[in-house]
Amino acid sequence: MSSNNTQLGLKNKTALICGSSSGIGKATAIELARQGATVTLFARNIETLKSVRNKLPTPCEQVHNFLTADFNDAEKLQSVVEAHLKTGASFQILVNNSGGPPGGPIIEASVDEFLIGINRHLIVSHTLSKLLLTGMKKASYGRIINIISTSVKQPIKGLGVSNTIRGAMSSWAKTWSYEVAAFGITVNNVLPGYTDTDRLHTLIEKTANRLGESAETIEDRWRALIPTGRFGQPEEIANVIAFLASPAASYISGINLPVDGGRLEAM
């Protein structure tokens, strides 16, 4: 469904997209750029970011950019963004996105695993949202979109730490949505289901090893749980994010939106 024009009205909008060197983040950067937004990529690998930036569409002659930081270091990340904002930059769109915590039963999880996950997801998202809030208020336009997980609605077995962190992110986002709505800012969560990314295949491999089965067996089993009969593509998630980032979604805020091919049994 990716469009070749700017029908969503993102021309003159600026977007900071986290985790945009691959997977859903990269697909989101491409789609927002295609819809006319000026994109700043944000991840830690400079060479990969340069490559992605050079391939971003420029239908409105945008000049795209990138920032680098390790999302495990919230303090350093904050200083990088603060320095960028001091150049006069501002953003109306923030896509919070980071690699999920490692899989495994919750009873085997260490305290450090929770702390790392909370820092990488909740603390970083909160830090970035606060930093960009002034610019969004000034523009009377803001879109904070968090890429989390369907585990918010239905915990996923074997992802104990991730289930916990994603739930915290959901409550954080809902609370933010109440407090910024009056400024023309919306806050929403996109909940991808099984999506064909490197993370999905890593989880498949780890599950296969833990259960002593083949990766193909696990992949077929997970695919069978999806009514559409297939894994999602990153571009399909990106299309939804682009809509939520657009003026057309101005009356949608504080929601958890599954994009999972109908896999969730919950409404």
N, C-alpha and C positions, 0 to 999 in steps of 0.2 A: 504493500500500500504506500510505499515511499513516494513522495511527490517530487516532480521536477520543477515546481514553481514555489512561490512564496505565499501560498494561499492562507497560511495560518497567521500572517501579519506579524512576523518577528523581525522585520526590517527595523534597524535602529535600536534593537534590543541587544544587550550584552549578556553573555552567559559564562559562568564559571562552572566547569564540569569536572568533577572529581573522578579519579580512576578511569581516565579517558584514553589510556594507551591501548586498551584492548576490550573485548567483550561488549557488554551492554553500554559501558561508558563511552567507548569509541563509537559505537553505532549511534548513540545519542548525540555526540558531537557532530557527526556527519549529518544527521537529520536536522538538527537545529541550524547548522550552517546552511543547509539546503533551503531551509525556510526563511533565510535572510538574517539570522542572528549572527553577531560577531562573537566568536567563540574563543575563550581562553581555556586550553587544556590544563589539567592539573594531575600530575602523578610524579613518580620519582625517577624514571628512566629518560634521560635527556635525549638520547639518540632515537628512541622509539617515539617520543613526543614530537620531535622534529619531523620524523617520517609521516606521522599522522597529520600534523598541521599542514604539511605540504600537499596533502591529498584532500583537504577539506574543500567543499564547494564554495564558490564566491559569486553567487548570482547577483548580489548587490554590491560587488566590488569590496567586500569586507577585507580587513587585514586581521587575520587570526593570530593568536599568541599562545604562549604556554608558560606555566610556572612549574617549578620542581620542588618537591619536599617529600620526606618520608612520613607517612601518615601515622607511624608509631611514635612520632615526636611532635606532639601537639604544640609545644612551645616554639620550636623551630618553624613549624608550619604557619603559626600565627605571625611570626616576624616576617616571613616571606610575603604573606598577603598584605600585611600592614605596609611594607615597603612599596608594594605595587600600588596600593590605594593612594599613597602619598604622591604618586606621579600624576594624580588626577583621574585615575581609572575609577569606574564604579560599575556595579552589576545590578541588573534587574532580575536575573535568573540564576539560581544556585541549584545544582544537582549534586546532592550528597550521595556518594557511592564509594565503597571500599570493599576489598576482598573479605569474604566471610571468614569467621573463625574456623579452625580445623574441626572436622567431625569427630564423633566419639560419644559414648554414653556419658550422661551428666555425672553419674556417681564416680566416674574415673577422672573427671576434670579437676585440674589444679586451680587454686585461687588466682595464680598468675594468668591463666588462660582467660578468666573472667575480666581481670583488670586490663589486660591487653585489648580485649574485645571492646570493653566499655570506652577505653581511651580512643581507639581507632574509629569507632563508630559514633558513639554518643557525644564524647567530649569534642572531637574534631568537628562534628556537625554543628554543635552548639557554638563553638568558637567561630566558625565560618559564618554562621547565620548572624551572630552579633556584629561581626566585622562589616558585613554587607548591608545590615539593616538601615544604616543612615542613608546610603545611596538609594535603596528601595523606597524609603519614605520620601526622599526628595523628588523622586520620579513619580510618586503616587502609583507605583506599579512594582509588584514583587511576586516572584514565584519561587518558593522553596520546595523542591521535590526530592524526596528521599527514596532511594532504591533499596528496599529491604527484602522481605521474603513472605511467602504464603504462610510461614510458620506463625505469623502474627494471629492468624485465624485458626490454624490447625497445626500444632507442634509436629515437627517431623522427627520420627524416631532416629536415633543415632546422631542427632545434631543438638546435643544438650546445651552447650554454651551459646551457639548461634540462636536457638529458640529464645533463650533468656535475653540476649542482647537486642534481638529484633523487637521483642515485646516492649522493652524499655524505650527503644527508638520510637515506637508507635505512640506511646503515651506522651513522650516528649513532644512529638510533632503535633498531637492534638492540642496540647496545652499552648504551644506557640500559636496555633491557628486562632485561638480565642483572642490572644493579646495583640495580634498584628492586623487583624481583619479590617479595622477602621482606617488603616493606611493604604488600602488597596493591595494588600499582600495576602496571598493564599499559601497554605502549607498542606501538602498532600504526600501520601506514601504510595509508591507503586510496588506491588508484590509480585515479582516474577515467579512463575512456576519452574518446572524443569526446562531450562534454556540451554541451547547447544553452545556452551562456553567451556573454556579450559577448566573452570571450577567444577562444572558438572562432571566432566570426565575424570577429574581428580577424585571426587566423591565416589564415583562409580568404582574406580580402581581400589580405593581404600575399603569400601564396603565388600567388594569381591574378596579381597585379601582377608578381611576379618571373618567372613563367613566361609572361606575356603571354596568359593565358587568362581566361575569365570566372569570376566567383565561383561562379556556378551550376554550371559544369563541375567546379570543384574540390570543391564541396559534394557533388555526385553521386558523384564518384570516391571521396571519403572515406567516404560513407555505404555505398557498395558493398563496402567492406572489413569491414563489421560484419555478422556472421551474422544478427542480429536485424533488420537492414535499416533501422535508424533511429539517430539520435543519442539519447543518454541525457538524462534530465531531472534538474535539480539535486535535486529531491525524492527521486529514486531513490538518489542518492549519500547524501543526508541520512538515509534510512532505515537504511542500513548503518552510518553513523557513530553513530546513536542506539543501535543494537544493541551496538556495540563499547563504547559509554559505559555500558552497563547492567550490573547484577549478573549477568545471564545470560551475559555474555562473560568471566567472571572467570578462565577457564582458557585464554584466547586471548591470547598476547603474543608480540611480536617478529616479526610476520608482515607481508607485503606482500599486501594483498587487492585484486585487480583488480575493478573494477565497470565493465565495458566492452562488454557485450553480446556477449562471446565473440570480440572482435577479436584479442586476443593469440594468436599462434601458439605461444608458450611455455606450459608448464603452470604 
